[in-house]
């Protein structure tokens, strides 16, 4: 999810994977995969930069999960 702002300034978190296109007309228009359109304040390059940063953060988080020591362990009952 990335944070953008509607034209009136209201914050909107949007799923970056659902953005099909970004247009400057002169307002920025996000067209989603279901053909809905959202007018936002941010410039197209700002949206692209946020998408790139979001996807990079996913890769970092995935790598952290792969390389960290598991925090769960098996606890066995010593009486049996």
Long-range contacts (C-beta under 8 A, 24 or more apart in sequence): 1-54, 2-47, 2-50, 2-51, 2-54, 3-50, 4-30, 4-38, 4-40, 4-41, 4-42, 4-47, 4-50, 5-40, 5-41, 5-42, 6-38, 6-39, 6-40, 6-41, 7-39, 7-40, 7-41, 9-41, 12-38, 12-40, 14-38, 16-50, 16-51, 16-54, 16-55, 19-47, 19-51, 22-47, 22-48
